Amino acid sequence: DLENIERIEIIKGASSSLYGSNALGGVINIITKDTKKPLELSANYLYNTNKDHKTNLSVGTKQKWGSFCLSSFYNFREPYVLTDKEPLKTYKNGSVILSEKGELNVAGFTNYGATPKLSFDISPRWNLSLAPSYYFSERNTGTESSKKLRDRYYNYTGALKSDYKISDSKTLSLSAAYDRYDKYKYYVLLNEKEKSYENSILRVGGQYNQTLYEKHSLVAGAEVNSDELLSFRFTNSGAEAKKNAQNYAAFTQQEWALSDAFTLVTGIRMDYHSLFKEYMTYRLSGMFKVDAFTLRGGYSSGFRSPTLKELYTNWFHPWGGGFQIMGNKNLKPETSNNFTLSVDFNAKKWNITTMTQYSKVKDKINYRWTQTNDTIRYVNFAGSTDIISSEISGTYRPNQYFRLKGSYAYYITSNSESDTRPHTFTAKVEYVEQPDFKYLPNVILSGKWVSGSDIYEAKDTFTHYAPYSIWRLQLSKKLPYHFVVNAGIDNLFDYVTPTTSFYSSITPGRTYFVGLKWNL
């Protein structure tokens, strides 16, 4: 539910020593909204000419004992079809192979869910929060078969967290989270369903934070993760099978303010995986401030164990005529050494950030198409894979009513089988309504351009995918009685991929949207 998100924090750079094995490129923290008034009500509806409907409702209250919030949503989209305008071109030993033109059914869906959140202030030092959630989705491919058979997804989560302030300089957090994801085959005419997939994840952890002498902070903690997967996709016979794995971890991180200008961060983490035993990861980084500049640099090691799906999956995917997805029981964990360097410049009207990360990944886990192009198999790339990613982003505020943002990102690997587009540009222009021009709406124009890419099937065989860009124009205006109306255009310049494929955009072209929001 995007309406329930207050902000998104992005911590760039490898952070495995503190956050675990999947934090090789960075960490994204999604912060949900808290109720701040005795009564808060919100309702929102958005319609898109692609027959896309989005509805959000929320209610909340803030009291002496704590707070309560209930947010809910309902989304619906009709399926649609993309038809090839050009044949897909594959280059092999200098010759061109043209595939037959086809079409792609882009699935529609019905989604709805609800997330209640309770927060209790048991004492001035102790807060307890509870946040369960429910999510449902039904996928409609729009084909003849979807009139009889569809996929249904259910997601149940629950999170419990206790934050206790031991003193002004010490805090202790304990948390537990459960996430269960079920997939069913739904037989429309019979109104019956059959389970085909179940994934349950349980995480329990604790973290202790302490500040020493106002210049040294300590973080120490431990966590246990249990992953269990029940699926009919582990064997060719389609028989039910269950797999599970556990991971136990202990970690610590210390931040040292050695001077007003220089801060040093050290970290260490030990993971013990039930299938791949123990592994240690480390972090060492520094931050130096001088005038309007902030320089950061650091090293961290990384460890990522294969997921249960990467190890054991064996099933047929119906997309684009269908292909087999095969796991690999012989996968090894991937390990890495990561080096990061960044520079921030902050002035009254300007913010500019540049960052470069170099990673050397051993036994990188990825998928590879077989030579017959009918099967994807998870593999470890042989030896080490070098990855370089760089980004420069900037924000310019000429006054309080205008803001311009832009970014450029570059990503390249030493392995020719990478399926990533190496160059990405983004741009955003914002205008906020002024009191002197109260009839002018807020305006946001944003866009993204991605470069072309050569996707290799073998050393001498590749398919070229052309670059493209997609832009969005959004207008919004406050109205009396707490209403806000917004309207705009998605895919402003009407881009539609000339050839549908696994790597192409699935936008249907230019669409228009209009919405109304009410807040109290």
C-alpha angles and dihedrals in degrees: 000000000000092000089065094059117101098183143335120231118202119197105192124207132046112309104168095133091068107022104033143248100322096055097089096122100030144288130276116203116194110204114200124210123271123209111249104173134058089252129018124175129177135176127177135178127183128183125194124193088234083076091261118150126187125183129179130183128179139170129185145168135198116208139163091267093052134274144296130202132177118191125181139174143190123197129181132179131174118231118250139189130238115202125202115249092184134025118255110257121218120186119213124173091336096310127107123234116198119207122212115268114252143157139252127221109216108205125239122214149198113216131175137159148153134221121192117190124195123189122186123195095206090175137344087272102037129065126178122192133187124191121174122170142189128205132181130184134176118193120211115190093190092232127123090258091057089067086069106024132032139162121250125194129197126188124189122183137173131184129186122185134178121195116189124183105212091182139332089284102034132065134172124202125190121185143174128188133183125192125182124181121188129186124197137184105233117207102207100196093046094039088224133126135207124201116238103165140023128178122182125184125185122187127183121177149152134207131193121201126190135173117209123198089339089277105070126057126189129200121185130167152139136218142185123210124191120189122189125180126189114185147150087217098080097080137037090235092063092234118155115263134174129210130180142181136182132206126197121193142179123187145172135188130186129195118202121195096203091175140347088273105036130058126179125201125196127181142173132186133185120202126188113194119193091225102033104030125220131344134174125215127190139198133198121171140153139203125204124187125199121167108306094347130091117191122195131183135165154149130230135170121222140207129187123178119207114263121241089252092053090050103043112015117129114163145121118254113206097207116126097354094325140274138197122253113207128191123210122227090194096062116132125211114264118237128193148184113217130193122190133188126178140169125200124194118193124184135154094276103012137067117178126175129183124184136175127186127188118194130184107199121192118206092001111201115231141133128261131198116233118238091258089057092226100101137052114205128187112236143167111245108237117257119340130338119211115215125188121186125176133177137182121188133173142184125201122191110187089178140342093280102051132056129175123193132183140167142181124199129189125193128177136162132197090233113089091208093072113124096203124119103234102213129051129174125188130184134183133182120190131189121187117203116258127220090236092054100038094157093061114091130224109271130202122181114182135168145173131207122193125191128237121267140201111225111200123214091177136353092275099030126074143149121223120221116197125230121257142177134212125197134192131201119197130182125187134177135185115235132191121280095036096296126141122192122198135181138165152132128280116206092014096194095044100243115184121174112251090213126033116221145139089279103040131100116264098204111136092217132258115358134173128222138192130184145174127211131188125194132181 
